[in-house]
Amino acid sequence: MKITVVVDNCVPTLAKVAFRGEHGLSVLIETGANRILFDTGQSDLVIHNLGLLGIHPRDLDAIVLSHGHYDHTGGLPAILAMAGKRLPVFSHPDIFKPRFAVAGTNCRYVGVPFNKEYLARLGADFRSVEEPLELVPNLWISGPIPRETSYEEGDARLVVPGEGCECDCNGAKAEFQKDSLIDDMAIFIRCSKGLLLLGGCAHSGIINMVNHGLKVTGSIKVHGILGGTHLGPTSDSQQSATIAALEWFNPDFIASNHCTGFAVMAKLAQTFGPQFMPAFCGTVIEC
């Protein structure tokens, strides 16, 4: 199985081809028989980077969406339009909830930029995932991640309409509450070396994801973790507790990117040494 980072915030200095970066994430999974795209980045940039990898959207067999934020779903229309066929799109049913990020008394919309009906007209065949689903042999969509740790509290700036803080949203007063992001999902791959976890932003907590992945796949060891960890915006105590738990799991590698943040990536590099790698555009993992 081959996993390639198609879209990330960053492009390696010595990239062999002219990848483009943006604030977003997309990962291509090639099983030999299937090509699965995990998230689509923020824009149609995903088309450019897939092309550099020799992949046309019509070559894809399925799309899996980790959660309902613009930087993971914004490339959907471009993919669907170019695919020219019905494409299964696996996601949690809450993915289209209206979502916002707050800063002080201001907010901005950060949810899926398009409605479900529009995407369906372009060719999206939405498949609801509400429990672990083995999509192909040894590859699962996680379903909702059980929240078991006490310290993975998430990002308080991410909210949904409801009772809570009052913010000025584009000139109008609105009430919000913290977004639980129940739709946050991962991909679990069972390799000969153990569990390989692919996360979008890990809003549900990277340790919660690891624990769930071990149970779902029946693995006893964590081989590797790839994707965003969303540790950058969290508290120092959550960062420390998460890194300590990762040390206990002792994965063969941690390949973080996107929402992890450079400061946290530096901490991971210091803690894990050669076990750590930044997973910028074009990073390839074989399993």
Backbone as CSV, one residue per row, in Angstrom:
resi,resn,N_x,N_y,N_z,CA_x,CA_y,CA_z,C_x,C_y,C_z
1,MET,0.848,-1.188,0.000,0.000,0.000,0.000,0.887,1.244,0.000
2,LYS,0.510,2.225,-0.795,1.304,3.450,-0.940,0.450,4.649,-0.550
3,ILE,0.986,5.479,0.324,0.286,6.682,0.794,1.119,7.895,0.405
4,THR,0.494,8.858,-0.282,1.199,10.057,-0.745,0.458,11.302,-0.301
5,VAL,1.173,12.249,0.303,0.565,13.531,0.669,0.434,14.374,-0.594
6,VAL,-0.796,14.656,-0.970,-1.073,15.419,-2.197,-1.110,16.919,-1.913
7,VAL,-1.784,17.306,-0.827,-1.894,18.722,-0.455,-1.512,18.885,1.007
8,ASP,-0.684,19.880,1.264,-0.336,20.284,2.626,-0.038,21.775,2.602
9,ASN,0.092,22.358,3.784,0.450,23.776,3.862,1.802,24.065,3.226
10,CYS,2.703,23.080,3.243,4.097,23.323,2.875,4.580,22.398,1.763
11,VAL,5.557,22.895,1.016,6.227,22.133,-0.035,7.695,22.004,0.341
12,PRO,8.277,20.813,0.275,9.695,20.664,0.617,10.584,21.520,-0.283
13,THR,11.645,22.045,0.287,12.576,22.878,-0.479,13.133,22.133,-1.686
14,LEU,13.417,20.852,-1.531,14.040,20.064,-2.595,13.031,19.154,-3.300
15,ALA,11.765,19.573,-3.353,10.759,18.769,-4.051,11.171,18.572,-5.508
16,LYS,11.005,17.347,-5.994,11.451,17.024,-7.352,10.501,17.547,-8.426
17,VAL,9.266,17.833,-8.052,8.298,18.399,-8.990,7.673,19.640,-8.369
18,ALA,6.964,20.417,-9.181,6.485,21.736,-8.750,5.154,21.658,-8.015
19,PHE,5.163,20.977,-6.854,3.966,20.957,-6.025,3.624,22.376,-5.578
20,ARG,2.335,22.586,-5.326,1.883,23.842,-4.728,1.289,23.537,-3.363
21,GLY,1.459,24.462,-2.435,0.936,24.276,-1.094,-0.193,25.236,-0.796
22,GLU,-1.031,24.871,0.159,-2.096,25.739,0.661,-2.487,25.239,2.044
23,HIS,-3.192,26.050,2.786,-3.670,25.599,4.097,-4.776,24.560,3.862
24,GLY,-4.386,23.309,3.899,-5.332,22.226,3.647,-4.611,20.898,3.658
25,LEU,-5.372,19.835,3.472,-4.799,18.499,3.483,-5.527,17.590,2.510
26,SER,-4.748,16.770,1.805,-5.284,15.709,0.952,-4.224,14.626,0.849
27,VAL,-4.662,13.387,0.965,-3.741,12.241,0.944,-4.285,11.183,-0.007
28,LEU,-3.429,10.671,-0.876,-3.801,9.621,-1.816,-3.359,8.272,-1.273
29,ILE,-4.292,7.319,-1.268,-3.998,5.953,-0.820,-4.157,5.027,-2.026
30,GLU,-3.091,4.320,-2.363,-3.122,3.372,-3.474,-2.910,1.966,-2.911
31,THR,-3.931,1.131,-3.045,-3.877,-0.213,-2.468,-3.394,-1.254,-3.465
32,GLY,-3.239,-0.866,-4.710,-2.942,-1.813,-5.782,-4.163,-1.999,-6.650
33,ALA,-5.323,-2.205,-6.002,-6.577,-2.367,-6.737,-7.423,-1.097,-6.704
34,ASN,-7.185,-0.219,-5.710,-8.028,0.961,-5.535,-7.197,2.208,-5.281
35,ARG,-7.756,3.348,-5.702,-7.186,4.653,-5.378,-8.232,5.426,-4.589
36,ILE,-7.871,5.762,-3.359,-8.786,6.442,-2.441,-8.173,7.780,-2.062
37,LEU,-8.959,8.851,-2.195,-8.478,10.179,-1.814,-9.063,10.528,-0.448
38,PHE,-8.177,10.777,0.509,-8.577,11.164,1.861,-8.475,12.676,1.975
39,ASP,-9.618,13.357,1.966,-9.727,14.812,1.978,-9.279,15.404,0.634
40,THR,-9.666,16.658,0.402,-9.456,17.253,-0.919,-8.782,18.621,-0.873
41,GLY,-8.240,19.001,0.289,-7.616,20.316,0.374,-8.656,21.425,0.382
42,GLN,-8.178,22.648,0.192,-9.028,23.833,0.286,-9.607,24.270,-1.057
43,SER,-8.930,23.930,-2.171,-9.309,24.486,-3.468,-9.016,23.484,-4.582
44,ASP,-9.078,23.979,-5.833,-8.778,23.108,-6.979,-7.282,22.842,-7.134
45,LEU,-6.468,23.349,-6.213,-5.037,23.048,-6.231,-4.780,21.542,-6.199
46,VAL,-5.682,20.790,-5.583,-5.535,19.335,-5.513,-5.419,18.710,-6.902
47,ILE,-6.076,19.305,-7.893,-6.002,18.799,-9.273,-4.581,18.927,-9.805
48,HIS,-3.972,20.081,-9.566,-2.596,20.314,-10.023,-1.646,19.285,-9.427
49,ASN,-1.724,19.101,-8.105,-0.778,18.193,-7.443,-1.036,16.739,-7.798
50,LEU,-2.301,16.361,-7.954,-2.587,14.995,-8.414,-1.995,14.764,-9.802
51,GLY,-2.099,15.764,-10.667,-1.552,15.651,-12.019,-0.056,15.395,-12.011
52,LEU,0.652,16.056,-11.079,2.097,15.838,-10.975,2.411,14.411,-10.541
53,LEU,1.451,13.765,-9.892,1.622,12.370,-9.477,1.114,11.391,-10.538
54,GLY,0.642,11.938,-11.663,0.139,11.090,-12.742,-1.256,10.550,-12.497
55,ILE,-2.032,11.223,-11.643,-3.377,10.771,-11.291,-4.408,11.762,-11.807
56,HIS,-5.369,11.267,-12.586,-6.525,12.064,-13.020,-7.684,11.735,-12.089
57,PRO,-8.563,12.697,-11.767,-9.704,12.402,-10.891,-10.548,11.205,-11.333
58,ARG,-10.609,10.942,-12.646,-11.395,9.774,-13.086,-10.743,8.456,-12.643
59,ASP,-9.461,8.521,-12.218,-8.771,7.315,-11.748,-9.135,6.966,-10.307
60,LEU,-9.806,7.881,-9.615,-10.145,7.649,-8.213,-11.334,6.702,-8.092
61,ASP,-11.301,5.897,-7.047,-12.400,4.965,-6.779,-13.311,5.450,-5.659
62,ALA,-12.800,6.299,-4.785,-13.606,6.803,-3.668,-12.910,7.997,-3.035
63,ILE,-13.707,8.797,-2.345,-13.212,9.915,-1.545,-13.697,9.704,-0.115
64,VAL,-12.813,9.928,0.846,-13.181,9.889,2.266,-12.912,11.272,2.849
65,LEU,-13.890,11.833,3.550,-13.735,13.154,4.156,-13.578,13.007,5.666
66,SER,-12.526,13.597,6.203,-12.242,13.439,7.627,-13.212,14.228,8.496
67,HIS,-13.633,15.411,8.047,-14.566,16.230,8.818,-14.997,17.425,7.978
68,GLY,-15.975,18.166,8.485,-16.600,19.215,7.690,-15.993,20.582,7.811
69,HIS,-14.717,20.739,7.480,-14.061,22.038,7.405,-13.614,22.318,5.972
70,TYR,-13.591,23.593,5.615,-13.315,24.021,4.248,-11.959,23.556,3.731
71,ASP,-10.960,23.464,4.612,-9.604,23.138,4.170,-9.415,21.638,3.917
72,HIS,-10.474,20.871,4.123,-10.438,19.432,3.839,-11.473,19.035,2.790
73,THR,-12.361,19.962,2.459,-13.465,19.655,1.541,-13.562,20.599,0.345
74,GLY,-12.798,21.684,0.347,-12.948,22.716,-0.681,-12.604,22.271,-2.086
75,GLY,-11.787,21.217,-2.229,-11.421,20.735,-3.555,-12.420,19.778,-4.167
76,LEU,-13.499,19.474,-3.433,-14.477,18.496,-3.922,-15.070,18.840,-5.287
77,PRO,-15.569,20.064,-5.513,-16.184,20.349,-6.812,-15.247,20.130,-7.990
78,ALA,-13.996,20.528,-7.848,-13.034,20.351,-8.942,-12.790,18.872,-9.220
79,ILE,-12.642,18.081,-8.164,-12.438,16.642,-8.325,-13.637,16.015,-9.023
80,LEU,-14.836,16.327,-8.537,-16.051,15.719,-9.077,-16.284,16.126,-10.526
81,ALA,-16.066,17.406,-10.825,-16.294,17.888,-12.184,-15.366,17.207,-13.182
82,MET,-14.109,17.007,-12.800,-13.149,16.397,-13.711,-13.267,14.878,-13.766
83,ALA,-13.798,14.277,-12.696,-13.932,12.823,-12.677,-14.916,12.357,-13.745
84,GLY,-15.966,13.136,-13.958,-16.938,12.794,-14.986,-17.691,11.499,-14.709
85,LYS,-17.854,11.162,-13.436,-18.564,9.931,-13.065,-19.068,10.077,-11.643
86,ARG,-19.969,9.199,-11.236,-20.397,9.166,-9.851,-19.259,8.627,-8.987
87,LEU,-18.915,9.361,-7.946,-17.834,8.950,-7.061,-18.382,8.772,-5.649
88,PRO,-18.182,7.608,-5.037,-18.570,7.448,-3.637,-17.795,8.424,-2.759
89,VAL,-18.517,9.162,-1.918,-17.905,10.093,-0.976,-18.351,9.675,0.423
90,PHE,-17.414,9.163,1.209,-17.712,8.642,2.541,-17.478,9.739,3.578
91,SER,-18.500,9.980,4.411,-18.393,11.020,5.437,-19.422,10.762,6.522
92,HIS,-19.236,11.442,7.636,-20.223,11.397,8.716,-21.394,12.307,8.336
93,PRO,-22.634,11.985,8.740,-23.785,12.816,8.352,-23.746,14.240,8.889
94,ASP,-22.937,14.520,9.916,-22.864,15.882,10.470,-21.934,16.800,9.690
95,ILE,-21.391,16.322,8.589,-20.321,17.069,7.919,-20.772,18.439,7.404
96,PHE,-22.067,18.602,7.135,-22.540,19.866,6.575,-23.070,20.839,7.629
97,LYS,-22.804,20.590,8.900,-23.203,21.532,9.936,-22.532,22.884,9.706
98,PRO,-23.231,23.996,9.953,-22.584,25.308,9.845,-21.549,25.469,10.950
99,ARG,-20.343,25.870,10.564,-19.234,25.914,11.521,-18.508,27.247,11.411
100,PHE,-17.996,27.699,12.550,-17.328,28.984,12.606,-16.090,28.884,13.501
101,ALA,-15.162,29.796,13.279,-14.008,29.969,14.158,-14.086,31.369,14.746
102,VAL,-13.928,31.469,16.049,-14.050,32.760,16.716,-12.689,33.259,17.169
103,ALA,-12.543,34.575,17.121,-11.349,35.242,17.645,-11.842,36.499,18.344
104,GLY,-11.855,36.482,19.665,-12.440,37.586,20.403,-13.938,37.618,20.182
105,THR,-14.434,38.756,19.679,-15.868,38.870,19.393,-16.179,38.688,17.919
106,ASN,-15.179,38.334,17.123,-15.383,38.160,15.682,-15.371,36.685,15.304
107,CYS,-15.985,36.369,14.182,-16.008,34.981,13.746,-15.959,34.915,12.223
108,ARG,-15.594,33.741,11.720,-15.633,33.503,10.276,-16.120,32.089,10.025
109,TYR,-16.771,31.901,8.889,-17.294,30.594,8.524,-16.144,29.681,8.109
110,VAL,-16.113,28.449,8.642,-15.038,27.513,8.307,-15.591,26.142,7.896
111,GLY,-16.900,26.064,7.661,-17.502,24.793,7.295,-17.310,24.445,5.831
112,VAL,-17.987,23.402,5.379,-17.931,22.992,3.973,-18.457,24.145,3.120
113,PRO,-17.726,24.566,2.087,-18.130,25.756,1.328,-19.289,25.533,0.363
114,PHE,-19.754,24.310,0.215,-20.792,23.991,-0.762,-21.860,23.125,-0.109
115,ASN,-23.109,23.218,-0.618,-24.135,22.377,-0.010,-24.153,20.985,-0.641
116,LYS,-24.786,20.078,0.046,-24.776,18.675,-0.337,-25.427,18.459,-1.699
117,GLU,-26.506,19.186,-1.957,-27.235,19.012,-3.220,-26.375,19.403,-4.418
118,TYR,-25.640,20.507,-4.292,-24.755,20.942,-5.379,-23.688,19.896,-5.667
119,LEU,-23.073,19.379,-4.608,-22.023,18.379,-4.785,-22.584,17.082,-5.368
120,ALA,-23.801,16.727,-4.975,-24.437,15.530,-5.538,-24.697,15.701,-7.031
121,ARG,-25.079,16.903,-7.438,-25.297,17.144,-8.877,-23.996,17.021,-9.660
122,LEU,-22.879,17.330,-9.015,-21.582,17.207,-9.684,-21.096,15.757,-9.755
123,GLY,-21.749,14.880,-8.977,-21.367,13.474,-9.051,-21.036,12.811,-7.732
124,ALA,-21.194,13.532,-6.615,-20.897,12.935,-5.314,-21.995,11.954,-4.915
125,ASP,-21.603,10.727,-4.654,-22.526,9.705,-4.152,-22.229,9.548,-2.666
126,PHE,-22.911,10.347,-1.845,-22.581,10.395,-0.421,-22.979,9.099,0.285
127,ARG,-22.014,8.563,1.057,-22.227,7.355,1.846,-21.987,7.704,3.315
128,SER,-22.996,7.518,4.140,-22.904,7.884,5.545,-22.105,6.853,6.330
129,VAL,-21.177,7.340,7.168,-20.352,6.469,8.010,-20.591,6.852,9.475
130,GLU,-21.220,5.958,10.225,-21.517,6.234,11.628,-20.926,5.183,12.558
131,GLU,-20.177,4.241,11.995,-19.449,3.241,12.768,-18.285,2.767,11.915
132,PRO,-17.307,2.072,12.493,-16.158,1.639,11.688,-16.587,0.854,10.456
133,LEU,-15.968,1.181,9.330,-16.306,0.562,8.046,-15.032,0.091,7.359
134,GLU,-14.939,-1.206,7.086,-13.796,-1.724,6.334,-14.060,-1.476,4.856
135,LEU,-13.420,-0.448,4.333,-13.683,-0.007,2.960,-13.094,-0.974,1.944
136,VAL,-11.863,-1.367,2.165,-11.196,-2.414,1.386,-10.446,-3.266,2.410
137,PRO,-9.988,-4.465,2.037,-9.306,-5.304,3.027,-8.168,-4.571,3.752
138,ASN,-8.213,-4.598,5.067,-7.186,-4.019,5.943,-7.158,-2.495,5.955
139,LEU,-8.240,-1.861,5.479,-8.343,-0.407,5.531,-9.744,-0.035,6.005
140,TRP,-9.801,0.679,7.134,-11.072,1.058,7.745,-11.234,2.573,7.771
141,ILE,-12.474,3.023,7.582,-12.861,4.370,7.979,-13.304,4.253,9.429
142,SER,-12.804,5.113,10.277,-12.949,4.935,11.720,-14.368,5.044,12.235
143,GLY,-15.220,5.846,11.545,-16.456,6.261,12.174,-16.128,7.268,13.275
144,PRO,-17.124,7.741,14.017,-16.848,8.696,15.107,-15.850,8.128,16.110
145,ILE,-14.967,8.974,16.603,-13.914,8.560,17.529,-14.403,8.706,18.968
146,PRO,-14.398,7.633,19.758,-14.766,7.760,21.177,-13.819,8.712,21.902
147,ARG,-14.374,9.600,22.693,-13.580,10.579,23.448,-13.316,10.002,24.839
148,GLU,-12.134,9.473,25.037,-11.813,8.759,26.274,-10.782,9.466,27.141
149,THR,-9.861,10.200,26.552,-8.828,10.865,27.341,-9.412,12.085,28.055
150,SER,-8.812,12.436,29.151,-9.290,13.598,29.915,-8.649,14.899,29.444
151,TYR,-7.511,14.800,28.765,-6.730,15.994,28.439,-6.896,16.478,27.000
152,GLU,-7.483,15.683,26.119,-7.649,16.107,24.723,-8.945,16.909,24.598
153,GLU,-8.832,18.178,24.933,-10.003,19.049,25.032,-10.361,19.732,23.721
154,GLY,-9.468,19.721,22.760,-9.772,20.325,21.475,-9.566,21.823,21.452
155,ASP,-10.057,22.451,20.404,-9.840,23.868,20.132,-11.117,24.650,20.451
156,ALA,-11.082,25.444,21.501,-12.265,26.187,21.945,-12.693,27.258,20.949
157,ARG,-11.841,27.588,20.005,-12.191,28.625,19.021,-13.160,28.116,17.960
158,LEU,-13.302,26.806,17.840,-14.167,26.212,16.827,-15.558,26.018,17.411
159,VAL,-16.553,26.651,16.787,-17.888,26.698,17.377,-18.969,26.417,16.325
160,VAL,-20.170,26.165,16.839,-21.366,25.997,16.016,-22.459,26.875,16.606
161,PRO,-23.479,27.226,15.826,-24.557,28.044,16.380,-25.217,27.376,17.582
162,GLY,-25.502,28.166,18.586,-26.139,27.649,19.786,-25.855,28.554,20.956
163,GLU,-26.303,28.168,22.129,-26.085,28.978,23.316,-24.619,28.937,23.714
164,GLY,-24.092,30.048,24.114,-22.692,30.106,24.511,-22.169,31.516,24.371
165,CYS,-20.982,31.650,23.763,-20.383,32.971,23.623,-21.122,33.779,22.569
166,GLU,-21.262,35.065,22.806,-21.902,35.943,21.836,-20.824,36.626,21.009
167,CYS,-20.911,36.471,19.678,-19.877,37.006,18.790,-20.509,37.844,17.700
168,ASP,-19.699,38.704,17.127,-20.127,39.529,16.011,-19.748,38.806,14.731
169,CYS,-20.706,38.161,14.072,-20.438,37.376,12.868,-20.887,38.152,11.639
170,ASN,-19.911,38.745,10.960,-20.199,39.537,9.763,-21.231,40.628,10.035
171,GLY,-21.068,41.281,11.170,-21.936,42.410,11.478,-23.190,42.061,12.235
172,ALA,-23.464,40.783,12.443,-24.674,40.366,13.151,-24.296,39.617,14.425
173,LYS,-24.993,39.933,15.513,-24.736,39.241,16.771,-25.251,37.798,16.669
174,ALA,-24.451,36.870,17.151,-24.847,35.465,17.106,-24.316,34.754,18.330
175,GLU,-25.044,33.730,18.775,-24.613,32.935,19.907,-24.066,31.604,19.420
176,PHE,-22.957,31.169,20.030,-22.295,29.938,19.613,-21.989,29.061,20.817
177,GLN,-21.748,27.803,20.538,-21.231,26.886,21.539,-20.088,26.095,20.925
178,LYS,-19.247,25.540,21.766,-18.088,24.796,21.272,-18.523,23.655,20.373
179,ASP,-17.804,23.490,19.279,-18.101,22.431,18.321,-17.459,21.125,18.796
180,SER,-18.270,20.106,19.024,-17.747,18.813,19.470,-17.112,18.027,18.333
181,LEU,-17.395,18.417,17.085,-16.807,17.776,15.899,-16.925,16.246,15.956
182,ILE,-18.137,15.779,16.203,-18.402,14.349,16.254,-18.118,13.698,14.897
183,ASP,-18.163,14.487,13.830,-17.917,13.942,12.485,-16.440,13.691,12.200
184,ASP,-15.563,14.060,13.124,-14.124,13.881,12.907,-13.777,12.395,12.816
185,MET,-13.158,11.989,11.692,-12.849,10.578,11.465,-11.415,10.416,10.957
186,ALA,-10.930,9.196,11.025,-9.592,8.849,10.558,-9.676,7.640,9.640
187,ILE,-8.544,7.312,9.043,-8.414,6.054,8.315,-7.407,5.189,9.059
188,PHE,-7.783,3.927,9.266,-6.912,2.954,9.929,-6.481,1.898,8.915
189,ILE,-5.183,1.669,8.829,-4.643,0.639,7.943,-3.892,-0.380,8.789
190,ARG,-4.234,-1.649,8.604,-3.529,-2.708,9.324,-2.408,-3.240,8.445
191,CYS,-1.183,-2.962,8.847,0.007,-3.407,8.120,0.646,-4.584,8.862
192,SER,1.610,-5.195,8.227,2.357,-6.272,8.887,3.120,-5.743,10.098
193,LYS,3.404,-4.417,10.102,4.157,-3.811,11.201,3.255,-3.181,12.261
194,GLY,1.935,-3.257,12.059,1.015,-2.695,13.037,0.056,-1.696,12.424
195,LEU,-0.488,-0.820,13.262,-1.470,0.164,12.848,-0.811,1.372,12.191
196,LEU,-1.308,1.735,11.012,-0.955,3.000,10.374,-2.198,3.879,10.408
197,LEU,-2.099,5.017,11.077,-3.231,5.926,11.263,-3.062,7.152,10.382
198,LEU,-4.102,7.471,9.610,-4.142,8.696,8.814,-5.218,9.596,9.402
199,GLY,-4.827,10.774,9.856,-5.773,11.714,10.433,-5.883,12.971,9.597
200,GLY,-7.041,13.613,9.651,-7.214,14.887,8.968,-6.668,16.009,9.828
201,CYS,-7.406,16.317,10.921,-6.936,17.294,11.911,-6.884,16.712,13.311
202,ALA,-7.423,15.515,13.500,-7.442,14.880,14.821,-8.120,15.773,15.855
203,HIS,-9.239,16.410,15.467,-9.969,17.238,16.421,-10.460,16.411,17.612
204,SER,-10.672,15.132,17.412,-11.135,14.257,18.490,-9.995,13.818,19.404
205,GLY,-8.763,14.185,19.048,-7.600,13.834,19.855,-6.824,12.693,19.242
206,ILE,-5.547,12.928,19.003,-4.726,11.915,18.323,-4.604,10.640,19.160
207,ILE,-4.605,10.754,20.478,-4.506,9.559,21.328,-5.827,8.793,21.306
208,ASN,-6.944,9.519,21.324,-8.241,8.853,21.153,-8.286,8.090,19.835
209,MET,-7.730,8.689,18.794,-7.697,8.026,17.488,-6.845,6.758,17.529
210,VAL,-5.683,6.851,18.154,-4.800,5.685,18.242,-5.490,4.551,18.997
211,ASN,-6.085,4.872,20.148,-6.761,3.846,20.943,-7.879,3.167,20.144
212,HIS,-8.657,3.970,19.439,-9.756,3.436,18.633,-9.211,2.591,17.483
213,GLY,-8.137,3.062,16.866,-7.542,2.337,15.745,-7.021,0.965,16.137
214,LEU,-6.409,0.873,17.299,-5.909,-0.416,17.774,-7.061,-1.399,17.991
215,LYS,-8.166,-0.892,18.538,-9.325,-1.753,18.772,-9.962,-2.200,17.458
216,VAL,-10.161,-1.265,16.548,-10.848,-1.578,15.291,-10.051,-2.565,14.451
217,THR,-8.749,-2.365,14.356,-7.929,-3.199,13.474,-7.411,-4.464,14.149
218,GLY,-7.499,-4.525,15.470,-6.939,-5.667,16.187,-5.425,-5.642,16.251
219,SER,-4.826,-4.505,15.960,-3.368,-4.382,16.011,-2.901,-4.261,17.452
220,ILE,-1.661,-4.635,17.695,-1.101,-4.522,19.039,0.038,-3.515,19.102
221,LYS,0.414,-2.983,17.943,1.492,-1.994,17.884,1.102,-0.862,16.943
222,VAL,1.572,0.340,17.242,1.377,1.481,16.352,2.591,1.583,15.436
223,HIS,2.375,1.327,14.151,3.470,1.444,13.187,3.753,2.904,12.876
224,GLY,2.710,3.671,12.550,2.950,5.058,12.199,1.693,5.908,12.260
225,ILE,1.912,7.220,12.314,0.835,8.212,12.349,1.162,9.271,11.309
226,LEU,0.203,9.571,10.432,0.402,10.586,9.400,-0.784,11.535,9.389
227,GLY,-0.506,12.832,9.311,-1.576,13.811,9.146,-1.481,14.951,10.132
228,GLY,-2.540,15.750,10.160,-2.616,16.865,11.085,-2.939,16.388,12.490
229,THR,-2.395,17.072,13.484,-2.662,16.719,14.880,-3.441,17.803,15.628
230,HIS,-3.548,18.980,15.053,-4.219,20.146,15.655,-3.733,20.419,17.080
231,LEU,-2.471,20.113,17.334,-1.912,20.408,18.653,-1.458,21.860,18.775
232,GLY,-1.182,22.491,17.637,-0.687,23.871,17.674,-1.566,24.816,18.479
233,PRO,-2.907,24.807,18.278,-3.765,25.746,19.002,-4.153,25.300,20.406
234,THR,-3.703,24.130,20.858,-4.132,23.624,22.161,-3.204,24.100,23.276
235,SER,-3.591,23.806,24.512,-2.823,24.257,25.674,-1.503,23.503,25.790
236,ASP,-0.569,24.105,26.525,0.718,23.454,26.775,0.519,22.117,27.488
237,SER,-0.456,22.071,28.400,-0.687,20.832,29.151,-1.200,19.722,28.240
238,GLN,-2.075,20.078,27.286,-2.546,19.054,26.354,-1.409,18.590,25.450
239,GLN,-0.601,19.508,24.986,0.533,19.133,24.149,1.463,18.173,24.893
240,SER,1.780,18.504,26.137,2.710,17.678,26.917,2.129,16.292,27.174
241,ALA,0.852,16.228,27.542,0.222,14.941,27.831,0.129,14.086,26.575
242,THR,-0.178,14.716,25.442,-0.283,13.976,24.184,1.072,13.426,23.761
243,ILE,2.105,14.248,23.843,3.441,13.797,23.453,3.926,12.677,24.375
244,ALA,3.613,12.781,25.660,3.998,11.721,26.601,3.300,10.408,26.249
245,ALA,2.031,10.488,25.878,1.293,9.283,25.492,1.844,8.704,24.197
246,LEU,2.215,9.562,23.263,2.816,9.081,22.015,4.146,8.379,22.299
247,GLU,4.906,8.911,23.248,6.163,8.239,23.629,5.886,6.830,24.139
248,TRP,4.810,6.687,24.907,4.461,5.371,25.446,4.118,4.395,24.319
249,PHE,3.393,4.869,23.299,3.037,4.013,22.165,4.267,3.692,21.304
250,ASN,5.236,4.592,21.299,6.500,4.378,20.586,6.296,3.938,19.126
251,PRO,5.638,4.768,18.322,5.437,4.399,16.918,6.754,4.384,16.150
252,ASP,6.780,3.618,15.071,7.978,3.585,14.233,8.223,4.946,13.591
253,PHE,7.143,5.669,13.293,7.312,7.024,12.755,6.080,7.871,13.059
254,ILE,6.314,9.175,13.137,5.250,10.181,13.203,5.518,11.163,12.080
255,ALA,4.579,11.250,11.152,4.713,12.142,9.997,3.599,13.181,10.090
256,SER,3.875,14.298,10.742,2.833,15.289,10.997,2.904,16.436,9.998
257,ASN,1.772,17.114,9.850,1.687,18.228,8.901,0.483,19.112,9.219
258,HIS,0.114,19.933,8.261,-1.094,20.754,8.234,-1.276,21.571,9.515
259,CYS,-2.194,21.173,10.396,-2.571,21.986,11.557,-1.720,21.704,12.791
260,THR,-0.644,20.949,12.643,0.192,20.616,13.798,0.915,21.853,14.326
261,GLY,1.383,22.698,13.432,2.102,23.911,13.830,3.592,23.652,13.968
262,PHE,4.411,24.605,13.546,5.861,24.415,13.549,6.427,24.235,14.950
263,ALA,5.866,24.946,15.934,6.386,24.824,17.298,6.197,23.402,17.821
264,VAL,5.027,22.816,17.566,4.768,21.455,18.015,5.582,20.458,17.194
265,MET,5.735,20.723,15.898,6.572,19.843,15.081,8.005,19.838,15.604
266,ALA,8.466,20.984,16.079,9.820,21.046,16.661,9.895,20.209,17.940
267,LYS,8.832,20.256,18.750,8.792,19.438,19.966,8.791,17.951,19.614
268,LEU,8.012,17.582,18.592,7.965,16.182,18.171,9.324,15.728,17.645
269,ALA,9.968,16.601,16.868,11.292,16.263,16.344,12.302,16.087,17.480
270,GLN,12.212,16.945,18.482,13.132,16.854,19.615,12.874,15.581,20.419
271,THR,11.604,15.204,20.550,11.236,14.038,21.360,11.529,12.727,20.646
272,PHE,11.203,12.671,19.339,11.250,11.395,18.627,12.453,11.246,17.696
273,GLY,13.196,12.305,17.499,14.408,12.206,16.681,14.112,11.651,15.298
274,PRO,14.834,10.601,14.872,14.654,10.071,13.516,13.298,9.407,13.279
275,GLN,12.524,9.195,14.344,11.179,8.641,14.172,10.205,9.695,13.646
276,PHE,10.619,10.972,13.695,9.744,12.059,13.252,10.120,12.526,11.859
277,MET,9.091,12.870,11.061,9.324,13.510,9.768,8.184,14.484,9.483
278,PRO,8.475,15.645,8.867,7.400,16.527,8.413,6.791,15.949,7.141
279,ALA,5.478,15.848,7.099,4.802,15.218,5.952,4.279,16.286,5.000
280,PHE,5.219,16.974,4.329,4.849,18.015,3.382,4.383,17.390,2.060
281,CYS,3.985,18.250,1.124,3.507,17.767,-0.183,4.519,16.812,-0.800
282,GLY,4.025,15.673,-1.289,4.872,14.707,-1.966,5.451,13.629,-1.070
283,THR,5.269,13.748,0.250,5.759,12.703,1.167,5.111,11.375,0.837
284,VAL,5.910,10.316,0.788,5.409,8.976,0.452,5.709,8.022,1.604
285,ILE,4.696,7.268,1.989,4.830,6.204,2.990,4.400,4.893,2.351
286,GLU,5.236,3.869,2.456,4.885,2.529,1.960,4.503,1.651,3.143
287,CYS,3.465,0.873,2.962,3.024,0.007,4.058,2.740,-1.400,3.506
